[in-house]
Amino acid sequence: MAEKKNSARVELHIPRSGPKTEQQVVIGVNGVNYVIPKGQRVTVPDYVAAEYERSIRASDKMFRNKEDLIQKEDGELKAE
């Protein structure tokens, strides 16, 4: 996603995960890193929020695929 100098700004909220996890998230776009604190609403360029949302979707998909593979493997083991 191309970075734009006059990009719209949007509000982003990243929920806290727990006391033993990182209290911030680093989002990198085109070589620029944005450090976003968890549990606070911050205003960021729209492409930073879009990258965060894309990463969440990718993570969710990875976990669903992993669960599907585990279930498939369990079914094959039971069939033997």
Order of alpha helices (4+ residues) and beta strands (2+ residues): beta-beta-beta-beta-alpha
